[in-house]
Amino acid sequence: MEAFNPQIMNHELPKVEQLVFQPLEKDYLRVLIWSAIIRNLIFGFILLVASFSVPYDVPELLIKLVFAWFAIYVIWTFVSTIQGFKHKAYALRDKDIVYKSGWLWKSMTTTPFNRVQHITLDQGPIERQFKLSRIKVYTAGGAASDLTIPGLRPNTAEEIKDFIVKKTQMDEEE
């Protein structure tokens, strides 16, 4: 039996812009901000300890420049975290799942259900405090997850997982 594979012209391609993306939970922004605060405090503490152990022949101006750079880095961290959050979203379709992210460097990942090997639901300690989960979708041939959608309520993540599992089972039966 010959497979039917009609040609599609460029102007007939479906437009990704027509997808209705679901935003992540607003509490996920708080998770991102708390994670950034913790990272910056650790990094700042290391800088502070290092500044006390610097030999005396290092110019004071250099130490001030390092701390000025750190202040700029902290501001940039929060600006990019907030702006980046606004651009994270996902969409479920009949045959695949799409996740987009990125403020300056945009990324869109599409994972077809017929390639899915397994799915996990994870919660980090900060996510757990805000009652959020992340879903990780693994496909054939990769050691790391091919698609991760953070910032979901646990019941939403479970529903997405169940939906994808049912779709992969239907693909296997066909």
C-alpha positions in Angstrom: 0.0 0.0 0.0 1.3 3.4 -1.0 1.4 6.1 1.6 -0.5 9.3 0.8 1.8 12.3 1.2 0.4 15.4 -0.6 2.6 18.4 -1.2 1.9 21.6 0.8 2.7 24.9 -0.7 4.4 27.6 1.5 1.3 29.8 1.5 -0.8 26.8 2.8 1.4 26.2 5.8 -0.4 26.7 9.2 0.7 29.8 10.9 2.2 29.4 14.4 1.1 33.0 15.2 -2.5 31.6 15.0 -1.9 29.3 18.0 -3.6 30.4 21.2 -0.8 30.1 23.8 -1.6 29.5 27.5 0.4 31.7 29.8 2.2 30.2 32.8 0.8 30.8 36.3 1.5 34.2 37.6 3.0 32.7 40.8 5.8 31.3 38.6 7.2 34.9 38.3 7.5 34.9 42.1 9.4 31.6 41.9 11.8 33.1 39.3 12.3 36.2 41.4 13.0 34.3 44.6 15.4 32.0 42.7 17.2 35.2 41.3 17.3 36.7 44.8 18.9 33.5 46.3 21.4 33.3 43.4 22.4 36.9 43.7 22.7 36.7 47.5 25.1 33.7 47.1 27.1 35.4 44.4 27.2 38.7 46.4 28.3 36.9 49.5 31.2 35.2 47.5 32.2 38.6 46.1 32.1 40.1 49.6 34.3 37.4 51.1 36.6 37.6 48.1 37.0 41.4 48.5 38.2 40.9 52.1 40.8 38.3 51.0 42.2 40.4 48.1 45.8 41.4 48.5 46.4 45.0 49.4 48.2 45.8 46.2 44.9 45.5 44.2 43.7 49.0 43.4 40.5 50.1 45.3 39.1 51.3 42.0 39.1 47.8 40.7 37.2 46.5 43.7 34.7 49.3 43.2 34.3 48.4 39.5 33.6 44.8 40.4 30.9 45.8 42.8 29.4 48.3 40.3 29.4 45.4 37.7 27.6 43.2 40.3 25.0 45.9 40.9 24.3 46.2 37.2 24.2 42.4 37.0 21.6 42.3 39.8 19.4 44.9 38.0 19.8 43.1 34.7 18.8 39.8 36.4 15.5 41.2 37.6 14.7 43.1 34.4 15.4 40.0 32.2 13.5 37.7 34.6 10.4 39.9 34.6 10.5 40.5 30.8 11.3 36.9 30.0 8.3 35.6 32.1 6.0 37.6 29.9 7.1 35.6 26.9 6.8 32.1 28.3 3.7 30.2 27.2 2.6 26.8 25.8 0.0 25.4 23.5 -1.5 21.9 23.1 -2.6 20.7 19.8 -4.0 17.4 18.6 -0.6 15.9 17.6 2.0 18.0 19.5 2.8 20.4 22.3 4.5 23.8 21.8 6.5 25.8 24.3 7.8 29.3 23.6 10.1 31.5 25.7 12.5 34.3 25.3 12.6 38.0 25.5 15.7 38.9 23.6 16.5 35.4 22.3 13.2 33.8 21.4 12.8 30.0 21.3 9.9 27.8 20.3 10.0 24.0 20.8 7.5 21.7 19.3 7.3 18.1 20.4 5.2 15.7 18.5 3.3 13.1 20.6 4.4 10.2 18.5 8.0 10.8 19.5 7.3 10.9 23.3 9.1 8.3 25.4 8.1 9.3 28.8 6.9 12.3 30.9 7.8 13.4 34.4 6.3 16.0 36.8 8.8 17.8 39.0 8.7 20.4 41.8 11.7 22.3 43.2 11.6 23.6 46.8 10.6 27.1 45.8 8.0 25.8 43.3 6.6 23.6 46.0 6.1 26.7 48.3 4.0 28.3 45.5 2.2 25.1 44.7 3.6 24.8 41.2 5.0 22.0 39.1 6.9 21.5 35.8 6.3 18.9 33.2 9.2 17.4 31.3 8.6 15.6 28.1 11.3 13.2 26.9 11.6 12.0 23.3 13.6 9.2 21.7 17.3 9.8 21.4 17.9 12.3 24.1 19.3 12.1 27.6 17.7 15.3 28.8 14.1 16.4 28.5 13.3 17.8 25.1 10.5 20.0 26.4 10.0 21.5 29.8 7.1 23.6 30.8 7.5 25.2 34.2 5.0 27.2 36.2 2.0 24.9 36.1 -0.5 24.1 38.8 0.0 20.4 39.8 -3.5 19.5 38.6 -2.9 21.2 35.2 0.5 19.5 34.8 -1.2 16.1 35.6 -4.0 16.8 33.1 -1.4 17.7 30.4 0.5 14.5 31.2 -2.6 12.4 31.0 -3.6 14.0 27.7 -0.1 13.3 26.2 -0.1 9.7 27.5 -3.5 9.1 25.9 -2.3 10.6 22.6 0.8 8.5 22.6 -1.2 5.3 23.3 -3.6 6.1 20.5 -0.6 6.6 18.1 0.8 3.2 19.2 -2.5 1.5 18.5 -2.7 2.9 15.0 
